[in-house]
Amino acid sequence: MSESEVLFDDGKAPDALRTIGEVSRALGIKQHVLRYWEDHFPSLKPVKRSGGRRYYRPEDIALIRRIDRLVHREGYTLRGARQAVEGMRRKADDSATPTTDPAELRAIRDILARALAAA
């Protein structure tokens, strides 16, 4: 059973979009707080449909839980929580970016040059 199935016992698929009301009830965070956090955390961007209605993806809900933990349990200010969230995001982005050794780049360049010369 996934974490979202535990939070949302509504029969929807775990990866289903959730309304602000559903997220608010499941996490115990008032709707106005969720809207306020959207203004202060650039990475929190729920899908907005006609009439400005918000739909939260599972990754949005995970981010909201992280923000809630930082602010309400670990005592971060909103600014500190934003920096921590962005730091985690940058760290994840950096780990996903392969680092290449200059010697490895030279070897790749030599292989490509030989392949082009042979063609």
N, C-alpha and C positions, 0 to 999 in steps of 0.2 A: 504494500500500500504506500503510495507516494505521499510526500508532505502536503501537497495541495489537496489530496483526497481527505486527509485528516482535517484540514482547515475548512473545507467546503463539502458538507455532506448534503449535496443538493441533486445528485444524480448526473451532473454534467461531467463531461470528460475532464481529466486533470489539466489538460492544456487549453481548456475553454477560456474565452474572454469573460471577465467578471465586471459587473457594474461597480460604481463607487460605493453604492449601498451595500452590496454583497461583501466587498473588501472591508468596508468600515465595520460591519457586524462581525465578520470572521476574525479580524485582528483587534477589535476593540479600540479603534482609532476613529475619532470623529471625522465626518466628511470634510468639514472646513479645514481641518488640520492636513488632510491629504491634499487638498487643493493648494494650501499654503506651501507645503513641501514641494509641490510641482514648480512653484516659483523660485524656490531656493536650491533645488537640486536639478541641474540641467539634464542629468542622465535619467531622470524620472519623467518619462513622456508617454502617458497612456494614449491609446488610439482614441481620437475624437471623431465621432460620427455626426450625422445631421443634428442640428440643434445644440451642438457642443457637448453632447453626451459622452462621458468617458467610459472606456473599456480597458481594463487592466489585463495585461498579458502575465503569464506566470513569472517571467523575469522582472516585471514591474513589482509584482507582489513580493518577490524575494528581496528586491531593493528596499521596499517599504519596511519589511521586517528588519533588515539590516539598519536602516535609519532609526527605526523605533528602538532597537537594542542600543545603538550608540547614544541616542539622546536620552532615553528614559531609564536605561539600566546602567549604562557606563558613565553617564554624566557629561557627555560631550555637549558643547554648544552647537547651534546649527552650523556655524562657520567651521568648527572643528570636525563635525560629522561630514560636512560637504568635502573638506580636505581629505578626510580618511577614505570616503567613498571614491573620490577621484584618484587618490593614491592607489587604492586597490584596483581600480580600473586600469590605470597606467601600468601597474605591475603585471596584471593579466595580459595586457596588450604587449608588453615587453617580452614576456615569456612565450608568447605566441609568435613573435618575430624571430626567425632564425638568425643567429649570429654566424658570420662567415669569417674564417681565418684568411688573412691576405695570401698565405701560401696556397690555400685551397682555391682562392680566386685565380691565382696565376696558373695553377694546374688545369682548371676549367677553361681558362682562356687559351692555353696551349692545345688542349684537346680540340676545342672549337676551331682553332687556326689550322691544325692538321686536317681536320675533317673538311674544311673549306678548300684547302690546297689540294686535297685528293679528289674533290668533286669536279 
